[in-house]
Amino acid sequence: MTDSAPVHGTWEPHPAARWEDGFLSGNGHHGALVFGDPNVERVIVTHHTLVRPNGRDARPPQLAAGLPALQDRLLAGDTTAAESFTDGRPLQWVQPFHPAFQVRMRRPDGDRPDYRRDVDFTTGVVRASCAGRTSRVFVSRADDVIVQQVTGPGLTLDIDLDHRLPGAPAGLGVGHGAVLTPEGALLSLRARYPDSDRACTGITLVAVTGGTTTLVPPGLHIEGARSVLLLTRVRRHTGELDVVEEGRALRDLPPEYDELLDRHVALHRTAYERVTLDLAADPAERALAGSELLHRPRSAALLERLFAAGRYHLLSAAGLFPPRLTGLWTGDWNTAWSGAFTNDANLNLQTASAAAAALPEVTEAHARLVQRQLPDWRDNARAVFGTRGVVAPAHTDGESGHSYHYSREYPLHLWTAGADWLLKPLVDHDETHGTRDSRTAAALAEAALFYEDFLTRTDENGQFVVVPSYSPENRPANASWGAINAAMDLSAARHALRTAAAYHPGPDADRWNALADRLPPHRINDDGALAEWAWPGLEDSYDHRHLSHLYGVWPLDEITPYDTPELAAAAHRALELRGAENDSAHGHLHHALIAARLRDADRVAHALGQVLDGDFFHASLMSAHYPKRDVYNADAAHTLPAVLIEMLVQSTPDRLVLLPALPTAYPSGALRGVRTRFGAEIDLTWSPDGAVAVIRPGRTHRVELRTSSGTESLHLVAGEDHVLTLRAW
């Protein structure tokens, strides 16, 4: 191990010419994307609630009356029957996420020597400095406000709020305001959406120390100041917003930058520092600028920094909601895939590290999204399937949880596994913390009620048939998209019923367990692979970015090398045969997560390499969806920490697996503070000579330990550290 610590931040010697390279700060409500040049610094303001009305019909399709006939046709062998199971609407995207405006700060043109910008992951502060002037920006978790301070001798600045960002619709109804108050200047910008009564309004309070301030509508001009403090909030609303009242709320905040920062850091740093990763990287590489480090894709220093950045960005994006496809940030109104919460893969991949990486803030944000949308999930179950309980949509903008985004090629309204998939992270949280959240318990019961009503058809063996069934976002090679007994649907139904039973002992549990017992097993196809559809005759389509059929391996514990070795071998064969299709980042890292569960270190290393070698990361260390930094997207940035944890430490409520899939490229390191699903905190260090794990249990429990040396039983006592020494492997 080296003596130097990993870097908890990143820096650049040049301004960000593109908004994608701007450094990020956020508190899970507001986001700030900081970029520009020394003469024109810009901070793009975002907020999770900013979605543009697009005239969509958000009702779920009323199809329940036709469900029995559809089931009859599918079971009779009509492989295209589900293609007409719609209400005739064209594909509707959810309301697109968009930026609010940019806070623009112009200085007189001139040379700006010694420019440097950086972001400190431990505080969330983005800083830029040159020629004796410094700008600092952070988004307060304590006060829900974007804080920006500029200091330097004789500051001359022009400040305004500017809505003119890429893709902004021409029909926006924009109004500006600027007034002077005893506390400083108050700037406002209201943008009303075209053909809508909805709008968003931003308010910025500008407090100036020294010099003079003059209103130059729509902004202001400052001469000779020593420091300038800006406090910004944005609100989405209907009708009019009381700008005076919003401004008064900003004036009530502490007037000093340092006090505002201290209040924020007390919350942010505590969360960020819970877990750290050290890969014994070269100190010289740790000191490099992020853009230079990205040109060394196999550097341990790069992986350390991406781990740190991934946790930082994930924490910063989660609060009111969990992260969107773009996290909490965008500089363009035309966000790819509407900047939605894409539930059928991406959301859970992005939040995959939350329990183990000690970020309950992320899980709570996930829980808030679920709880807000449960009434809509009930509507989906009734409208599409005629059942009680809940069915989750594959896409949501955060406002509506109805299933209305579907088409012939993407019959997402047929996806019945969504509720279980989205509740699984909440179950992991409960196991990690030794609790049973009443909200999660109630939602699980509703998922089980859906299966009680939905599972009515049986096969010749008396086993239930999931019909219609859908494996996101794939189709059988010899059939249409809506099919029978998708592996993900089988795993989800089993897990939902058995987990609901565990949360609700008694008669309900007996009934739900009995239902789970009658679900069919997974099928192994002629290639020796776990089939994506367990129904006989349906053939696999291997070249696809999604790996939904391996839900039983990750994140479930249904298929493991220890308990179900035959199925694990079939799952591994399915992973070997899976193509990368369009090289989506989420596909590669989903592949890595499953490979880690199957103890395949080489395959983990290969999947990581596809992302690290593929130029997926911007200088901001936020990622892209495709290679060569194509399409701004948080999947890789947020998912990567989960992959690194899974290759080092895995746990269930009764098992601990240490170093299951460590690539040979990282022979030494330390992972500190990781949490387990049996309620312990672990510090793990390893080197070519062996490994040491310090286990700090929060509750007394007996677990099975799995290492390369074999299996043993550990009796852990709450409050007593347990030290394990492992021989070299």
Secondary structure as the mmCIF struct_conf table of DSSP 4:
data_model
#
loop_
_struct_conf.conf_type_id
_struct_conf.id
_struct_conf.beg_label_comp_id
_struct_conf.beg_label_asym_id
_struct_conf.beg_label_seq_id
_struct_conf.end_label_comp_id
_struct_conf.end_label_asym_id
_struct_conf.end_label_seq_id
BEND BEND1 ASP A 3 SER A 4
HELX_LH_PP_P HELX_LH_PP_P1 ALA A 5 VAL A 7
BEND BEND2 HIS A 8 HIS A 8
STRN STRN1 GLY A 9 GLU A 12
BEND BEND3 PRO A 13 HIS A 14
STRN STRN2 ALA A 16 ALA A 16
BEND BEND4 ALA A 17 ARG A 18
HELX_RH_3T_P HELX_RH_3T_P1 TRP A 19 ASP A 21
BEND BEND5 GLY A 22 GLY A 22
STRN STRN3 PHE A 23 GLY A 26
BEND BEND6 GLY A 28 HIS A 29
STRN STRN4 HIS A 30 ASP A 37
TURN_TY1_P TURN_TY1_P1 PRO A 38 ASN A 39
STRN STRN5 VAL A 40 HIS A 47
TURN_TY1_P TURN_TY1_P2 HIS A 48 THR A 49
STRN STRN6 VAL A 51 VAL A 51
BEND BEND7 ARG A 59 ARG A 59
HELX_LH_PP_P HELX_LH_PP_P2 PRO A 60 PRO A 61
HELX_RH_3T_P HELX_RH_3T_P2 ALA A 64 GLY A 66
HELX_RH_AL_P HELX_RH_AL_P1 LEU A 67 LEU A 75
TURN_TY1_P TURN_TY1_P3 ALA A 76 GLY A 77
TURN_TY1_P TURN_TY1_P4 THR A 79 THR A 80
HELX_RH_3T_P HELX_RH_3T_P3 ALA A 81 SER A 84
BEND BEND8 THR A 86 THR A 86
BEND BEND9 GLY A 88 GLY A 88
HELX_LH_PP_P HELX_LH_PP_P3 ARG A 89 LEU A 91
HELX_LH_PP_P HELX_LH_PP_P4 TRP A 93 PRO A 96
STRN STRN7 PHE A 97 PHE A 97
STRN STRN8 PHE A 101 ARG A 106
BEND BEND10 ASP A 114 ASP A 114
STRN STRN9 ARG A 116 ASP A 120
TURN_TY1_P TURN_TY1_P5 PHE A 121 GLY A 124
STRN STRN10 VAL A 125 CYS A 130
TURN_TY1_P TURN_TY1_P6 ALA A 131 GLY A 132
STRN STRN11 ARG A 133 VAL A 139
TURN_TY1_P TURN_TY1_P7 ARG A 141 ASP A 143
STRN STRN12 ILE A 146 ASP A 162
TURN_TY1_P TURN_TY1_P8 PRO A 166 GLY A 167
TURN_TY1_P TURN_TY1_P9 ALA A 170 GLY A 171
STRN STRN13 GLY A 173 THR A 181
TURN_TY1_P TURN_TY1_P10 PRO A 182 GLU A 183
STRN STRN14 GLY A 184 ARG A 192
HELX_LH_PP_P HELX_LH_PP_P5 TYR A 193 TYR A 193
TURN_TY1_P TURN_TY1_P11 PRO A 194 ASP A 195
BEND BEND11 SER A 196 ASP A 197
STRN STRN15 ARG A 198 THR A 209
BEND BEND12 GLY A 210 GLY A 211
STRN STRN16 THR A 212 VAL A 216
TURN_TY1_P TURN_TY1_P12 PRO A 217 PRO A 218
STRN STRN17 GLY A 219 THR A 238
BEND BEND13 GLY A 239 GLY A 239
HELX_RH_AL_P HELX_RH_AL_P2 VAL A 243 ARG A 251
TURN_TY1_P TURN_TY1_P13 ASP A 252 ASP A 252
BEND BEND14 LEU A 253 LEU A 253
BEND BEND15 PRO A 255 PRO A 255
HELX_RH_AL_P HELX_RH_AL_P3 TYR A 257 TYR A 272
TURN_TY1_P TURN_TY1_P14 GLU A 273 ARG A 274
STRN STRN18 THR A 276 ASP A 278
HELX_RH_AL_P HELX_RH_AL_P4 PRO A 283 ARG A 286
TURN_TY1_P TURN_TY1_P15 ALA A 287 ALA A 287
BEND BEND16 LEU A 288 LEU A 288
HELX_RH_AL_P HELX_RH_AL_P5 GLY A 290 LEU A 293
TURN_TY1_P TURN_TY1_P16 LEU A 294 HIS A 295
TURN_TY1_P TURN_TY1_P17 PRO A 297 ARG A 298
HELX_RH_AL_P HELX_RH_AL_P6 ALA A 300 ALA A 317
BEND BEND17 GLY A 319 PHE A 321
STRN STRN19 ARG A 324 ARG A 324
TURN_TY1_P TURN_TY1_P18 LEU A 325 THR A 326
STRN STRN20 GLY A 327 GLY A 327
TURN_TY1_P TURN_TY1_P19 LEU A 328 LEU A 328
BEND BEND18 GLY A 331 GLY A 331
BEND BEND19 TRP A 333 ASN A 334
HELX_RH_3T_P HELX_RH_3T_P4 ALA A 336 GLY A 339
STRN STRN21 PHE A 341 THR A 342
TURN_TY1_P TURN_TY1_P20 ASN A 343 ALA A 345
HELX_RH_AL_P HELX_RH_AL_P7 ASN A 346 GLN A 350
TURN_TY1_P TURN_TY1_P21 THR A 351 ALA A 358
HELX_RH_AL_P HELX_RH_AL_P8 PRO A 360 ASN A 380
HELX_RH_PI_P HELX_RH_PI_P1 ALA A 381 PHE A 385
BEND BEND20 ARG A 388 GLY A 389
BEND BEND21 ALA A 394 ALA A 394
STRN STRN22 HIS A 395 THR A 396
BEND BEND22 GLY A 398 GLU A 399
BEND BEND23 ARG A 408 GLU A 409
HELX_RH_3T_P HELX_RH_3T_P5 LEU A 412 LEU A 414
BEND BEND24 ALA A 417 ALA A 417
HELX_RH_AL_P HELX_RH_AL_P9 GLY A 418 HIS A 433
TURN_TY1_P TURN_TY1_P22 GLY A 434 GLY A 434
HELX_RH_AL_P HELX_RH_AL_P10 SER A 438 PHE A 454
STRN STRN23 THR A 458 THR A 458
TURN_TY1_P TURN_TY1_P23 GLU A 460 ASN A 461
BEND BEND25 GLY A 462 GLY A 462
STRN STRN24 PHE A 464 PHE A 464
BEND BEND26 PRO A 468 PRO A 468
STRN STRN25 SER A 469 SER A 469
TURN_TY1_P TURN_TY1_P24 PRO A 472 GLU A 473
TURN_TY1_P TURN_TY1_P25 ALA A 477 ASN A 478
BEND BEND27 ALA A 479 ALA A 479
BEND BEND28 TRP A 481 GLY A 482
STRN STRN26 ALA A 483 ALA A 483
BEND BEND29 ILE A 484 ILE A 484
STRN STRN27 ALA A 486 ALA A 486
HELX_RH_AL_P HELX_RH_AL_P11 ALA A 487 TYR A 503
BEND BEND30 HIS A 504 HIS A 504
TURN_TY1_P TURN_TY1_P26 PRO A 505 GLY A 506
HELX_RH_AL_P HELX_RH_AL_P12 PRO A 507 ASP A 517
TURN_TY1_P TURN_TY1_P27 ARG A 518 ARG A 518
BEND BEND31 LEU A 519 LEU A 519
HELX_LH_PP_P HELX_LH_PP_P6 PRO A 520 HIS A 522
STRN STRN28 ILE A 524 ILE A 524
TURN_TY1_P TURN_TY1_P28 ASP A 526 ASP A 527
BEND BEND32 GLY A 528 ALA A 529
STRN STRN29 LEU A 530 LEU A 530
HELX_LH_PP_P HELX_LH_PP_P7 ALA A 531 ALA A 531
BEND BEND33 GLU A 532 GLU A 532
STRN STRN30 TRP A 533 TRP A 533
BEND BEND34 TRP A 535 TRP A 535
TURN_TY1_P TURN_TY1_P29 PRO A 536 GLY A 537
HELX_LH_PP_P HELX_LH_PP_P8 LEU A 538 ASP A 540
STRN STRN31 ASP A 543 ASP A 543
BEND BEND35 ARG A 545 ARG A 545
HELX_RH_3T_P HELX_RH_3T_P6 SER A 548 LEU A 550
TURN_TY1_P TURN_TY1_P30 TYR A 551 PRO A 555
BEND BEND36 LEU A 556 ILE A 559
TURN_TY1_P TURN_TY1_P31 PRO A 561 ASP A 563
HELX_RH_AL_P HELX_RH_AL_P13 PRO A 565 LEU A 577
STRN STRN32 GLY A 579 GLY A 579
TURN_TY1_P TURN_TY1_P32 GLU A 581 ASP A 583
HELX_RH_AL_P HELX_RH_AL_P14 ALA A 585 ARG A 597
TURN_TY1_P TURN_TY1_P33 LEU A 598 ARG A 599
HELX_RH_AL_P HELX_RH_AL_P15 ALA A 601 LEU A 612
TURN_TY1_P TURN_TY1_P34 ASP A 613 ASP A 615
STRN STRN33 PHE A 617 PHE A 617
TURN_TY1_P TURN_TY1_P35 ALA A 619 SER A 620
BEND BEND37 LEU A 621 LEU A 621
STRN STRN34 SER A 623 SER A 623
STRN STRN35 ALA A 624 TYR A 626
TURN_TY1_P TURN_TY1_P36 PRO A 627 ARG A 629
STRN STRN36 ASP A 630 TYR A 632
BEND BEND38 ALA A 634 ALA A 634
HELX_RH_AL_P HELX_RH_AL_P16 ASP A 635 GLU A 646
TURN_TY1_P TURN_TY1_P37 MET A 647 LEU A 648
STRN STRN37 VAL A 649 THR A 652
TURN_TY1_P TURN_TY1_P38 PRO A 653 ASP A 654
STRN STRN38 ARG A 655 LEU A 658
BEND BEND39 LEU A 659 ALA A 661
TURN_TY1_P TURN_TY1_P39 THR A 664 ALA A 665
BEND BEND40 SER A 668 SER A 668
STRN STRN39 GLY A 669 ARG A 675
TURN_TY1_P TURN_TY1_P40 ARG A 677 PHE A 678
BEND BEND41 GLY A 679 GLY A 679
STRN STRN40 ALA A 680 SER A 687
TURN_TY1_P TURN_TY1_P41 PRO A 688 ASP A 689
STRN STRN41 GLY A 690 PRO A 697
BEND BEND42 GLY A 698 ARG A 699
STRN STRN42 HIS A 701 THR A 707
TURN_TY1_P TURN_TY1_P42 SER A 708 SER A 709
STRN STRN43 GLY A 710 LEU A 716
TURN_TY1_P TURN_TY1_P43 ALA A 718 GLY A 719
STRN STRN44 HIS A 722 ARG A 727
#
